[in-house]
């Protein structure tokens, strides 16, 4: 079993709480299939994945307290906070620069922050992912999304 850091545990709890709230809100607003076709399965998937992660980890409070492990934990926490900040900027920029450009930049930065060493892979992966996501969501949703390129 792997250990889970406190910041990851807090993140899982927050994501699970948001999934529960969004599902409750959607069901209480309208219990029609058209309203729940995306939200409820996504929420159930999020809750299932969070439960799987929690069941396959153990608490990190008994972790080694030497300097190298503390430095690794601090670096991981800063990386998590940086990615969370980039996600917040992504959410705020969806309507200003468009879903496609915001997704392209967010995925590119996420791949780079994830440790990609090759300089050509992140933009190619980001472009392919953004194109597939934009076309997929465009065919699923009956309303137009703000786009800049596609």
C-alpha positions as a LaTeX table, in Angstrom:
\begin{tabular}{lrrr}
\hline
Residue & $x$ (\AA) & $y$ (\AA) & $z$ (\AA) \\
\hline
Unk1 & 0.00 & 0.00 & 0.00 \\
Unk2 & 1.18 & 3.49 & $-0.78$ \\
Unk3 & 0.95 & 6.40 & 1.61 \\
Unk4 & $-1.32$ & 9.36 & 0.90 \\
Unk5 & $-0.29$ & 12.86 & 1.80 \\
Unk6 & $-2.54$ & 15.17 & 3.76 \\
Unk7 & $-2.92$ & 17.56 & 0.84 \\
Unk8 & $-4.03$ & 14.72 & $-1.45$ \\
Unk9 & $-6.47$ & 13.50 & 1.18 \\
Unk10 & $-7.98$ & 16.98 & 1.54 \\
Unk11 & $-8.20$ & 17.26 & $-2.26$ \\
Unk12 & $-10.01$ & 13.90 & $-2.52$ \\
Unk13 & $-12.49$ & 14.91 & 0.17 \\
Unk14 & $-13.17$ & 18.27 & $-1.54$ \\
Unk15 & $-13.63$ & 16.67 & $-4.96$ \\
Unk16 & $-15.95$ & 14.03 & $-3.49$ \\
Unk17 & $-18.00$ & 16.69 & $-1.67$ \\
Unk18 & $-18.32$ & 18.69 & $-4.90$ \\
Unk19 & $-19.41$ & 15.58 & $-6.81$ \\
Unk20 & $-22.07$ & 14.79 & $-4.19$ \\
Unk21 & $-23.32$ & 18.40 & $-4.19$ \\
Unk22 & $-23.47$ & 18.61 & $-7.99$ \\
Unk23 & $-25.35$ & 15.31 & $-8.23$ \\
Unk24 & $-27.80$ & 16.36 & $-5.51$ \\
Unk25 & $-28.32$ & 19.74 & $-7.16$ \\
Unk26 & $-28.89$ & 18.25 & $-10.60$ \\
Unk27 & $-31.32$ & 15.62 & $-9.31$ \\
Unk28 & $-33.28$ & 18.14 & $-7.25$ \\
Unk29 & $-33.47$ & 20.55 & $-10.21$ \\
Unk30 & $-34.82$ & 18.01 & $-12.68$ \\
Unk31 & $-34.74$ & 14.23 & $-12.59$ \\
Unk32 & $-35.07$ & 13.84 & $-16.36$ \\
Unk33 & $-32.60$ & 11.73 & $-18.28$ \\
Unk34 & $-31.63$ & 14.69 & $-20.48$ \\
Unk35 & $-30.53$ & 16.66 & $-17.42$ \\
Unk36 & $-28.66$ & 13.82 & $-15.71$ \\
Unk37 & $-27.01$ & 12.03 & $-18.65$ \\
Unk38 & $-23.55$ & 13.56 & $-18.00$ \\
Unk39 & $-23.62$ & 14.74 & $-14.39$ \\
Unk40 & $-24.67$ & 11.61 & $-12.49$ \\
Unk41 & $-22.37$ & 9.11 & $-14.25$ \\
Unk42 & $-19.46$ & 11.55 & $-13.92$ \\
Unk43 & $-20.17$ & 12.08 & $-10.24$ \\
Unk44 & $-20.46$ & 8.34 & $-9.64$ \\
Unk45 & $-17.16$ & 7.79 & $-11.43$ \\
Unk46 & $-15.46$ & 10.49 & $-9.34$ \\
Unk47 & $-16.78$ & 9.00 & $-6.10$ \\
Unk48 & $-15.78$ & 5.50 & $-7.16$ \\
Unk49 & $-12.26$ & 6.56 & $-8.07$ \\
Unk50 & $-11.87$ & 8.50 & $-4.81$ \\
Unk51 & $-13.04$ & 5.47 & $-2.82$ \\
Unk52 & $-10.64$ & 3.23 & $-4.74$ \\
Unk53 & $-7.73$ & 5.58 & $-4.00$ \\
Unk54 & $-8.65$ & 5.82 & $-0.31$ \\
Unk55 & $-9.04$ & 2.07 & 0.07 \\
Unk56 & $-5.66$ & 1.39 & $-1.54$ \\
Unk57 & $-3.65$ & 3.84 & 0.55 \\
Unk58 & $-2.76$ & 4.31 & 4.16 \\
Unk59 & $-2.28$ & 7.41 & 6.27 \\
Unk60 & 1.03 & 9.26 & 5.96 \\
Unk61 & 1.10 & 10.62 & 9.50 \\
Unk62 & 3.56 & 7.91 & 10.52 \\
Unk63 & 5.93 & 8.76 & 7.64 \\
Unk64 & 9.61 & 9.25 & 8.19 \\
Unk65 & 10.47 & 12.67 & 9.58 \\
Unk66 & 13.92 & 13.02 & 8.10 \\
Unk67 & 14.86 & 16.10 & 6.11 \\
Unk68 & 14.68 & 14.51 & 2.66 \\
Unk69 & 11.13 & 13.24 & 3.11 \\
Unk70 & 10.00 & 16.63 & 4.43 \\
Unk71 & 11.62 & 18.33 & 1.44 \\
Unk72 & 9.89 & 15.90 & $-0.94$ \\
Unk73 & 6.55 & 16.52 & 0.77 \\
Unk74 & 7.04 & 20.30 & 0.54 \\
Unk75 & 7.94 & 20.05 & $-3.16$ \\
Unk76 & 4.89 & 17.86 & $-3.82$ \\
Unk77 & 2.64 & 20.30 & $-1.94$ \\
Unk78 & 3.98 & 23.25 & $-3.96$ \\
Unk79 & 3.44 & 21.30 & $-7.18$ \\
Unk80 & $-0.14$ & 20.52 & $-6.13$ \\
Unk81 & $-0.81$ & 24.16 & $-5.30$ \\
Unk82 & 0.69 & 25.30 & $-8.60$ \\
Unk83 & $-1.49$ & 22.86 & $-10.55$ \\
Unk84 & $-4.54$ & 23.97 & $-8.57$ \\
Unk85 & $-3.71$ & 27.60 & $-9.41$ \\
Unk86 & $-3.34$ & 26.73 & $-13.09$ \\
Unk87 & $-6.72$ & 24.96 & $-12.94$ \\
Unk88 & $-8.33$ & 28.04 & $-11.38$ \\
Unk89 & $-6.90$ & 30.20 & $-14.17$ \\
Unk90 & $-8.24$ & 27.65 & $-16.67$ \\
Unk91 & $-11.74$ & 27.87 & $-15.20$ \\
Unk92 & $-11.69$ & 31.66 & $-15.17$ \\
Unk93 & $-10.40$ & 31.90 & $-18.73$ \\
Unk94 & $-12.96$ & 29.57 & $-20.35$ \\
Unk95 & $-15.26$ & 32.39 & $-21.38$ \\
Unk96 & $-12.59$ & 34.99 & $-22.15$ \\
Unk97 & $-10.20$ & 33.08 & $-24.43$ \\
Unk98 & $-12.51$ & 30.21 & $-25.33$ \\
Unk99 & $-12.83$ & 26.60 & $-24.27$ \\
Unk100 & $-10.39$ & 25.35 & $-26.88$ \\
Unk101 & $-7.51$ & 27.74 & $-26.16$ \\
Unk102 & $-7.94$ & 27.46 & $-22.39$ \\
Unk103 & $-7.98$ & 23.66 & $-22.59$ \\
Unk104 & $-4.93$ & 23.60 & $-24.88$ \\
Unk105 & $-2.90$ & 25.77 & $-22.52$ \\
Unk106 & $-4.08$ & 23.96 & $-19.37$ \\
Unk107 & $-3.26$ & 20.51 & $-20.75$ \\
Unk108 & 0.12 & 21.73 & $-22.03$ \\
Unk109 & 1.04 & 23.19 & $-18.64$ \\
Unk110 & $-0.31$ & 20.11 & $-16.86$ \\
Unk111 & 1.84 & 17.78 & $-18.93$ \\
Unk112 & 4.89 & 19.97 & $-18.35$ \\
Unk113 & 4.19 & 20.15 & $-14.60$ \\
Unk114 & 3.71 & 16.39 & $-14.62$ \\
Unk115 & 7.34 & 15.96 & $-15.64$ \\
Unk116 & 7.44 & 15.73 & $-19.43$ \\
Unk117 & 11.03 & 16.16 & $-20.57$ \\
Unk118 & 10.54 & 16.19 & $-24.32$ \\
Unk119 & 9.73 & 19.68 & $-25.66$ \\
Unk120 & 7.66 & 18.50 & $-28.65$ \\
Unk121 & 5.31 & 16.00 & $-26.93$ \\
Unk122 & 3.31 & 18.40 & $-24.67$ \\
Unk123 & 2.00 & 20.71 & $-27.43$ \\
Unk124 & 1.16 & 17.80 & $-29.75$ \\
Unk125 & $-0.62$ & 15.88 & $-27.00$ \\
Unk126 & $-2.40$ & 19.04 & $-25.93$ \\
Unk127 & $-3.57$ & 19.82 & $-29.47$ \\
Unk128 & $-4.89$ & 16.30 & $-30.10$ \\
Unk129 & $-6.61$ & 16.16 & $-26.68$ \\
Unk130 & $-8.15$ & 19.61 & $-27.13$ \\
Unk131 & $-9.43$ & 18.80 & $-30.63$ \\
Unk132 & $-11.02$ & 15.52 & $-29.46$ \\
Unk133 & $-12.52$ & 17.15 & $-26.36$ \\
Unk134 & $-13.90$ & 20.14 & $-28.26$ \\
Unk135 & $-15.49$ & 18.00 & $-30.97$ \\
Unk136 & $-16.80$ & 15.48 & $-28.43$ \\
Unk137 & $-18.36$ & 18.06 & $-26.14$ \\
Unk138 & $-19.64$ & 20.00 & $-29.16$ \\
Unk139 & $-21.61$ & 16.97 & $-30.28$ \\
Unk140 & $-22.90$ & 16.19 & $-26.77$ \\
Unk141 & $-24.16$ & 19.58 & $-25.67$ \\
Unk142 & $-27.12$ & 21.25 & $-27.38$ \\
Unk143 & $-25.78$ & 24.76 & $-26.75$ \\
Unk144 & $-22.72$ & 26.47 & $-28.27$ \\
Unk145 & $-19.50$ & 26.67 & $-26.28$ \\
Unk146 & $-17.33$ & 29.78 & $-26.52$ \\
Unk147 & $-14.51$ & 28.77 & $-28.87$ \\
Unk148 & $-11.70$ & 30.73 & $-30.43$ \\
Unk149 & $-10.08$ & 28.32 & $-32.92$ \\
Unk150 & $-12.32$ & 25.31 & $-33.55$ \\
\hline
\end{tabular}
